[in-house]
Each structure stands twice: as C-alpha cells, then as structure tokens.
Amino acid sequence: MQENAAFEDSSGMSREKIEQARDALLELRTLYIAVNSQQDSPEMGVSPYIRRDDGLYIFTSHLSQHVRDLIAQGAATCILCADDATSQNICARNRLQCAVAAIEIARDDANIGALCEALSAAAWPTIVLI
C-alpha cells in the first residue's frame, strides 16, 4: 500500500483495517472485469482467478466479447467485491478496484500447465477438462 496516503482521513478506517479488508477480498474466487469495447461502451465479465506474486491470472474464452476487447486493448479495470451475505451493509461493502495490464498467455507457454492446475485447485475444478 502507498506509504504517503492519508487512508484514515479518506475512508475513516485505520490502515490496518484497510489492509485486512484488502487481504480478505484477495481471497475471493472471482473478479469482475470492465473493459471499453471497440465502440467505446463498457463490456463486463466475471471470471475465476488466481493470484500470483506478479499478478492476477484468469482463464477465459475468446467467445466472450469482453475478452476479445480485453486482448485487443491490453488493459481493463478489475473489481473484487465482498459478497452480499458477508457484508454488514451491502451499500457500503468492501471492494477493491485496480487498473490492470492484460497479457494473453499462449496455450503452448511453458507455464500454462501449472497455471491451469492452480486455477483448478483454487476456483475452477473443471478447467482441466478444457
């Protein structure tokens, strides 16, 4: 987290509480992806993901318009949002938004097997069938 931000002033939460909320959100199994379409209108998607030291990884299909736009543009906004059932107030639930660079990993990449296994273990057991 940024060292020079005034988190307590901007959110009313202590830095420790903010970091706890962030860490809890990063344990979720799905994220929302927002990307501008080629017609400059928003496209949305939801995808299972895994977190690695160097980023967030999703496995998704080229059949979805938001995925084609994501690959074409190479950037999106991802949102992790606390579940309604676990939120004290659904109008003010914890959420984490971040701008991301999107890089497509080819199916013949040396790391694809390990990434698919990690996705299968963490969020999406049927990925090994694809």
TIRO-2110 file (N, C-alpha, C; in Angstrom, 1 decimal):
// TIRO-2110
0.8, -1.2, 0.0, N, 1, A
0.0, 0.0, 0.0, CA, 1, A
0.9, 1.2, 0.0, C, 1, A
0.3, 2.3, -0.5, N, 2, A
1.0, 3.6, -0.5, CA, 2, A
1.4, 4.0, 0.9, C, 2, A
2.7, 4.5, 1.0, N, 3, A
3.1, 4.9, 2.3, CA, 3, A
2.7, 6.3, 2.7, C, 3, A
2.4, 7.1, 1.7, N, 4, A
2.1, 8.5, 1.9, CA, 4, A
0.6, 8.9, 1.8, C, 4, A
-0.2, 7.9, 1.7, N, 5, A
-1.7, 8.2, 1.5, CA, 5, A
-2.3, 8.4, 2.9, C, 5, A
-3.3, 9.3, 3.0, N, 6, A
-4.0, 9.5, 4.2, CA, 6, A
-5.2, 8.7, 4.3, C, 6, A
-5.1, 7.4, 4.5, N, 7, A
-6.2, 6.4, 4.4, CA, 7, A
-7.2, 6.7, 5.5, C, 7, A
-6.7, 7.0, 6.7, N, 8, A
-7.7, 7.3, 7.8, CA, 8, A
-8.6, 8.5, 7.5, C, 8, A
-8.0, 9.5, 6.9, N, 9, A
-8.7, 10.7, 6.5, CA, 9, A
-9.7, 10.5, 5.4, C, 9, A
-9.3, 9.7, 4.4, N, 10, A
-10.2, 9.5, 3.3, CA, 10, A
-11.3, 8.5, 3.5, C, 10, A
-11.0, 7.5, 4.3, N, 11, A
-12.0, 6.4, 4.5, CA, 11, A
-12.6, 6.3, 5.9, C, 11, A
-12.0, 6.9, 6.8, N, 12, A
-12.4, 6.7, 8.2, CA, 12, A
-12.0, 5.4, 8.8, C, 12, A
-11.2, 4.6, 8.1, N, 13, A
-10.7, 3.3, 8.5, CA, 13, A
-9.3, 3.4, 8.8, C, 13, A
-8.8, 2.6, 9.8, N, 14, A
-7.3, 2.6, 10.0, CA, 14, A
-6.6, 1.8, 8.9, C, 14, A
-5.4, 2.1, 8.7, N, 15, A
-4.6, 1.4, 7.7, CA, 15, A
-4.7, -0.1, 7.9, C, 15, A
-4.6, -0.6, 9.2, N, 16, A
-4.7, -2.0, 9.5, CA, 16, A
-6.0, -2.6, 9.0, C, 16, A
-7.1, -1.9, 9.3, N, 17, A
-8.4, -2.4, 8.8, CA, 17, A
-8.5, -2.4, 7.3, C, 17, A
-8.0, -1.4, 6.7, N, 18, A
-8.0, -1.4, 5.2, CA, 18, A
-7.2, -2.6, 4.6, C, 18, A
-6.0, -2.8, 5.2, N, 19, A
-5.2, -3.9, 4.7, CA, 19, A
-5.9, -5.3, 5.0, C, 19, A
-6.6, -5.4, 6.1, N, 20, A
-7.3, -6.7, 6.4, CA, 20, A
-8.5, -6.8, 5.4, C, 20, A
-9.2, -5.8, 5.1, N, 21, A
-10.2, -5.8, 4.1, CA, 21, A
-9.7, -6.2, 2.7, C, 21, A
-8.6, -5.6, 2.3, N, 22, A
-7.9, -5.9, 1.1, CA, 22, A
-7.5, -7.4, 1.0, C, 22, A
-6.9, -7.9, 2.0, N, 23, A
-6.5, -9.3, 2.0, CA, 23, A
-7.6, -10.2, 2.0, C, 23, A
-8.7, -9.9, 2.6, N, 24, A
-9.9, -10.7, 2.6, CA, 24, A
-10.5, -10.7, 1.1, C, 24, A
-10.5, -9.6, 0.5, N, 25, A
-11.0, -9.5, -0.9, CA, 25, A
-10.1, -10.3, -1.8, C, 25, A
-8.8, -10.3, -1.6, N, 26, A
-7.9, -11.1, -2.5, CA, 26, A
-8.0, -12.6, -2.3, C, 26, A
-8.8, -13.0, -1.3, N, 27, A
-9.1, -14.4, -1.1, CA, 27, A
-10.3, -14.9, -1.8, C, 27, A
-11.1, -13.9, -2.4, N, 28, A
-12.3, -14.3, -3.2, CA, 28, A
-11.9, -15.2, -4.4, C, 28, A
-12.8, -15.8, -5.0, N, 29, A
-12.5, -16.7, -6.1, CA, 29, A
-12.9, -16.1, -7.4, C, 29, A
-13.6, -15.1, -7.5, N, 30, A
-14.0, -14.5, -8.8, CA, 30, A
-13.8, -13.0, -8.7, C, 30, A
-13.5, -12.4, -9.9, N, 31, A
-13.4, -11.0, -10.0, CA, 31, A
-14.2, -10.5, -11.2, C, 31, A
-14.6, -9.2, -11.2, N, 32, A
-15.3, -8.6, -12.3, CA, 32, A
-14.3, -7.8, -13.1, C, 32, A
-14.5, -7.9, -14.4, N, 33, A
-13.6, -7.2, -15.4, CA, 33, A
-14.4, -6.2, -16.2, C, 33, A
-14.0, -5.0, -16.2, N, 34, A
-14.6, -4.0, -17.1, CA, 34, A
-13.6, -3.5, -18.1, C, 34, A
-14.0, -3.5, -19.3, N, 35, A
-13.2, -3.0, -20.4, CA, 35, A
-14.0, -2.2, -21.4, C, 35, A
-13.4, -1.2, -22.0, N, 36, A
-14.2, -0.5, -23.1, CA, 36, A
-14.1, -1.3, -24.3, C, 36, A
-15.3, -1.3, -25.0, N, 37, A
-15.4, -2.1, -26.2, CA, 37, A
-14.8, -1.2, -27.4, C, 37, A
-14.7, -1.8, -28.5, N, 38, A
-14.2, -1.0, -29.7, CA, 38, A
-15.1, 0.1, -30.1, C, 38, A
-16.4, 0.0, -29.6, N, 39, A
-17.4, 1.1, -29.8, CA, 39, A
-17.4, 2.1, -28.7, C, 39, A
-16.4, 1.9, -27.8, N, 40, A
-16.2, 2.8, -26.6, CA, 40, A
-17.4, 2.7, -25.6, C, 40, A
-18.0, 1.6, -25.5, N, 41, A
-19.0, 1.3, -24.5, CA, 41, A
-18.5, 0.2, -23.5, C, 41, A
-18.9, 0.2, -22.3, N, 42, A
-18.3, -0.7, -21.4, CA, 42, A
-18.8, -2.2, -21.6, C, 42, A
-17.9, -3.1, -21.5, N, 43, A
-18.2, -4.5, -21.5, CA, 43, A
-17.8, -5.1, -20.2, C, 43, A
-18.5, -6.0, -19.6, N, 44, A
-18.2, -6.6, -18.3, CA, 44, A
-18.2, -8.1, -18.4, C, 44, A
-17.4, -8.6, -17.5, N, 45, A
-17.3, -10.1, -17.4, CA, 45, A
-17.0, -10.5, -15.9, C, 45, A
-17.2, -11.7, -15.6, N, 46, A
-16.9, -12.3, -14.3, CA, 46, A
-16.0, -13.5, -14.5, C, 46, A
-14.9, -13.6, -13.8, N, 47, A
-14.1, -14.7, -14.1, CA, 47, A
-13.4, -15.3, -12.8, C, 47, A
-13.2, -16.6, -12.7, N, 48, A
-12.4, -17.1, -11.6, CA, 48, A
-11.0, -16.6, -11.8, C, 48, A
-10.2, -16.5, -10.8, N, 49, A
-8.9, -16.0, -10.9, CA, 49, A
-8.0, -16.7, -9.8, C, 49, A
-6.7, -16.6, -10.0, N, 50, A
-5.7, -16.9, -9.0, CA, 50, A
-4.8, -15.7, -8.9, C, 50, A
-4.2, -15.6, -7.8, N, 51, A
-3.2, -14.5, -7.5, CA, 51, A
-1.8, -15.1, -7.4, C, 51, A
-0.9, -14.6, -8.1, N, 52, A
0.5, -14.9, -8.0, CA, 52, A
1.3, -13.7, -7.6, C, 52, A
2.5, -13.8, -7.2, N, 53, A
3.3, -12.7, -6.8, CA, 53, A
3.3, -11.6, -7.9, C, 53, A
3.3, -12.0, -9.1, N, 54, A
3.4, -11.0, -10.2, CA, 54, A
2.1, -10.6, -10.8, C, 54, A
0.9, -11.0, -10.2, N, 55, A
-0.3, -10.5, -10.8, CA, 55, A
-1.5, -11.5, -10.5, C, 55, A
-2.6, -11.1, -11.2, N, 56, A
-3.8, -11.9, -11.2, CA, 56, A
-4.0, -12.7, -12.5, C, 56, A
-4.4, -13.9, -12.4, N, 57, A
-4.5, -14.7, -13.7, CA, 57, A
-5.9, -15.2, -13.8, C, 57, A
-6.5, -15.1, -15.0, N, 58, A
-7.8, -15.6, -15.3, CA, 58, A
-7.7, -16.6, -16.5, C, 58, A
-8.7, -17.4, -16.6, N, 59, A
-8.8, -18.3, -17.8, CA, 59, A
-10.1, -18.1, -18.3, C, 59, A
-10.2, -17.6, -19.6, N, 60, A
-11.5, -17.3, -20.1, CA, 60, A
-11.5, -17.6, -21.6, C, 60, A
-12.6, -17.5, -22.2, N, 61, A
-12.9, -17.9, -23.6, CA, 61, A
-12.9, -16.7, -24.5, C, 61, A
-12.3, -16.9, -25.7, N, 62, A
-12.4, -15.9, -26.8, CA, 62, A
-13.8, -15.7, -27.3, C, 62, A
-14.8, -16.5, -26.9, N, 63, A
-16.1, -16.4, -27.3, CA, 63, A
-16.8, -15.1, -26.7, C, 63, A
-16.3, -14.7, -25.6, N, 64, A
-16.9, -13.5, -24.9, CA, 64, A
-16.4, -12.2, -25.5, C, 64, A
-17.3, -11.3, -25.8, N, 65, A
-16.9, -10.0, -26.3, CA, 65, A
-15.9, -9.3, -25.5, C, 65, A
-16.2, -9.3, -24.1, N, 66, A
-15.3, -8.5, -23.3, CA, 66, A
-13.8, -9.1, -23.3, C, 66, A
-13.7, -10.4, -23.6, N, 67, A
-12.4, -11.0, -23.7, CA, 67, A
-11.7, -10.5, -24.9, C, 67, A
-12.4, -10.5, -26.0, N, 68, A
-11.8, -10.1, -27.3, CA, 68, A
-11.4, -8.6, -27.2, C, 68, A
-12.2, -7.8, -26.5, N, 69, A
-11.9, -6.4, -26.3, CA, 69, A
-10.7, -6.3, -25.3, C, 69, A
-10.6, -7.1, -24.3, N, 70, A
-9.5, -7.1, -23.4, CA, 70, A
-8.2, -7.4, -24.1, C, 70, A
-8.2, -8.4, -24.9, N, 71, A
-7.0, -8.8, -25.6, CA, 71, A
-6.6, -7.7, -26.6, C, 71, A
-7.6, -7.1, -27.3, N, 72, A
-7.3, -6.1, -28.3, CA, 72, A
-6.7, -4.8, -27.6, C, 72, A
-7.2, -4.5, -26.4, N, 73, A
-6.8, -3.2, -25.7, CA, 73, A
-5.6, -3.4, -24.8, C, 73, A
-5.5, -4.6, -24.2, N, 74, A
-4.4, -4.9, -23.3, CA, 74, A
-4.6, -4.3, -21.9, C, 74, A
-5.8, -3.8, -21.6, N, 75, A
-6.0, -3.1, -20.3, CA, 75, A
-7.4, -3.2, -19.9, C, 75, A
-7.6, -3.2, -18.6, N, 76, A
-9.0, -3.2, -18.1, CA, 76, A
-9.0, -2.7, -16.6, C, 76, A
-10.2, -2.7, -16.1, N, 77, A
-10.3, -2.4, -14.6, CA, 77, A
-10.9, -3.7, -14.0, C, 77, A
-10.3, -4.2, -12.9, N, 78, A
-10.8, -5.3, -12.2, CA, 78, A
-11.4, -4.9, -10.9, C, 78, A
-12.4, -5.5, -10.5, N, 79, A
-13.1, -5.2, -9.2, CA, 79, A
-13.3, -6.5, -8.5, C, 79, A
-12.9, -6.5, -7.2, N, 80, A
-13.2, -7.6, -6.3, CA, 80, A
-14.2, -7.0, -5.3, C, 80, A
-15.3, -7.6, -5.1, N, 81, A
-16.4, -7.1, -4.3, CA, 81, A
-16.8, -8.1, -3.2, C, 81, A
-16.9, -7.7, -2.0, N, 82, A
-17.4, -8.6, -0.9, CA, 82, A
-18.8, -9.1, -1.2, C, 82, A
-19.1, -10.3, -0.8, N, 83, A
-20.4, -10.9, -1.1, CA, 83, A
-21.4, -10.2, -0.2, C, 83, A
-22.7, -10.2, -0.8, N, 84, A
-23.8, -9.6, 0.0, CA, 84, A
-24.0, -10.3, 1.3, C, 84, A
-23.9, -11.6, 1.3, N, 85, A
-24.1, -12.4, 2.6, CA, 85, A
-23.2, -12.1, 3.7, C, 85, A
-21.9, -11.7, 3.3, N, 86, A
-20.9, -11.4, 4.4, CA, 86, A
-20.8, -9.9, 4.7, C, 86, A
-21.5, -9.1, 4.0, N, 87, A
-21.4, -7.6, 4.2, CA, 87, A
-22.3, -7.1, 5.2, C, 87, A
-21.8, -6.3, 6.1, N, 88, A
-22.7, -5.6, 7.1, CA, 88, A
-23.7, -4.7, 6.4, C, 88, A
-23.2, -4.0, 5.4, N, 89, A
-24.1, -3.1, 4.7, CA, 89, A
-23.8, -3.2, 3.2, C, 89, A
-24.7, -3.8, 2.4, N, 90, A
-24.5, -4.1, 1.0, CA, 90, A
-24.3, -2.8, 0.2, C, 90, A
-24.7, -1.6, 0.7, N, 91, A
-24.5, -0.4, 0.0, CA, 91, A
-23.1, 0.2, 0.3, C, 91, A
-22.4, -0.4, 1.3, N, 92, A
-21.1, 0.1, 1.6, CA, 92, A
-20.1, -1.0, 1.8, C, 92, A
-20.3, -2.1, 1.0, N, 93, A
-19.4, -3.3, 1.2, CA, 93, A
-18.0, -3.0, 0.7, C, 93, A
-17.1, -3.8, 1.3, N, 94, A
-15.7, -3.7, 0.9, CA, 94, A
-15.5, -4.1, -0.6, C, 94, A
-14.7, -3.3, -1.3, N, 95, A
-14.4, -3.6, -2.7, CA, 95, A
-13.0, -3.1, -3.0, C, 95, A
-12.4, -3.7, -4.0, N, 96, A
-11.1, -3.3, -4.4, CA, 96, A
-11.1, -3.2, -5.9, C, 96, A
-10.7, -2.0, -6.4, N, 97, A
-10.6, -1.8, -7.8, CA, 97, A
-9.2, -1.5, -8.2, C, 97, A
-8.8, -2.1, -9.3, N, 98, A
-7.4, -1.8, -9.8, CA, 98, A
-7.4, -1.8, -11.3, C, 98, A
-6.6, -1.0, -11.8, N, 99, A
-6.3, -1.0, -13.3, CA, 99, A
-5.3, -2.0, -13.6, C, 99, A
-5.5, -2.8, -14.6, N, 100, A
-4.6, -3.9, -14.9, CA, 100, A
-4.1, -3.9, -16.4, C, 100, A
-2.9, -4.4, -16.6, N, 101, A
-2.5, -4.7, -18.0, CA, 101, A
-2.8, -6.1, -18.2, C, 101, A
-3.4, -6.4, -19.4, N, 102, A
-3.8, -7.7, -19.8, CA, 102, A
-2.8, -8.3, -20.8, C, 102, A
-2.3, -9.5, -20.5, N, 103, A
-1.3, -10.1, -21.4, CA, 103, A
-1.9, -11.6, -21.6, C, 103, A
-2.1, -11.9, -22.8, N, 104, A
-2.6, -13.3, -23.1, CA, 104, A
-1.4, -14.2, -23.1, C, 104, A
-1.7, -15.3, -22.4, N, 105, A
-0.7, -16.4, -22.3, CA, 105, A
-1.1, -17.5, -23.3, C, 105, A
-0.2, -17.8, -24.2, N, 106, A
-0.5, -18.8, -25.2, CA, 106, A
-0.6, -20.2, -24.6, C, 106, A
-1.4, -21.1, -25.2, N, 107, A
-1.7, -22.4, -24.7, CA, 107, A
-0.4, -23.2, -24.7, C, 107, A
0.6, -22.9, -25.5, N, 108, A
1.8, -23.6, -25.5, CA, 108, A
2.9, -23.0, -24.6, C, 108, A
2.6, -22.0, -23.8, N, 109, A
3.5, -21.4, -22.9, CA, 109, A
4.0, -22.4, -21.9, C, 109, A
5.2, -22.4, -21.5, N, 110, A
5.8, -23.4, -20.5, CA, 110, A
5.1, -23.3, -19.2, C, 110, A
4.5, -22.2, -18.8, N, 111, A
3.8, -22.1, -17.5, CA, 111, A
2.4, -22.4, -17.5, C, 111, A
1.8, -22.7, -18.7, N, 112, A
0.3, -22.8, -18.7, CA, 112, A
-0.2, -24.0, -17.9, C, 112, A
0.5, -25.1, -17.9, N, 113, A
0.1, -26.3, -17.1, CA, 113, A
0.0, -26.0, -15.7, C, 113, A
1.0, -25.3, -15.1, N, 114, A
1.0, -25.0, -13.7, CA, 114, A
-0.1, -24.0, -13.3, C, 114, A
-0.3, -23.0, -14.2, N, 115, A
-1.4, -22.1, -14.0, CA, 115, A
-2.8, -22.7, -14.0, C, 115, A
-3.0, -23.6, -15.0, N, 116, A
-4.3, -24.3, -15.1, CA, 116, A
-4.5, -25.2, -13.8, C, 116, A
-3.5, -25.8, -13.4, N, 117, A
-3.6, -26.7, -12.2, CA, 117, A
-3.9, -25.8, -10.9, C, 117, A
-3.3, -24.6, -10.9, N, 118, A
-3.5, -23.7, -9.7, CA, 118, A
-5.0, -23.2, -9.8, C, 118, A
-5.4, -22.8, -11.0, N, 119, A
-6.8, -22.4, -11.2, CA, 119, A
-7.8, -23.5, -10.8, C, 119, A
-7.5, -24.7, -11.2, N, 120, A
-8.3, -25.9, -10.8, CA, 120, A
-8.4, -26.1, -9.3, C, 120, A
-7.3, -26.0, -8.7, N, 121, A
-7.3, -26.2, -7.2, CA, 121, A
-8.0, -25.1, -6.5, C, 121, A
-7.8, -23.9, -7.0, N, 122, A
-8.3, -22.7, -6.2, CA, 122, A
-9.8, -22.4, -6.5, C, 122, A
-10.2, -22.5, -7.7, N, 123, A
-11.5, -22.0, -8.0, CA, 123, A
-12.3, -22.7, -9.1, C, 123, A
-11.7, -23.5, -9.9, N, 124, A
-12.4, -24.0, -11.1, CA, 124, A
-12.0, -25.4, -11.4, C, 124, A
-12.5, -26.4, -10.8, N, 125, A
-12.0, -27.8, -10.9, CA, 125, A
-12.2, -28.3, -12.4, C, 125, A
-13.2, -27.8, -13.1, N, 126, A
-13.4, -28.3, -14.5, CA, 126, A
-12.4, -27.8, -15.5, C, 126, A
-11.6, -26.9, -15.1, N, 127, A
-10.6, -26.3, -16.1, CA, 127, A
-9.7, -27.4, -16.8, C, 127, A
-9.4, -28.4, -16.0, N, 128, A
-8.6, -29.5, -16.6, CA, 128, A
-9.2, -30.2, -17.7, C, 128, A
-10.5, -30.1, -17.9, N, 129, A
-11.2, -30.7, -18.9, CA, 129, A
-11.2, -29.9, -20.2, C, 129, A
-10.8, -28.7, -20.1, N, 130, A
-10.8, -27.8, -21.3, CA, 130, A
-9.6, -27.9, -22.1, C, 130, A
END
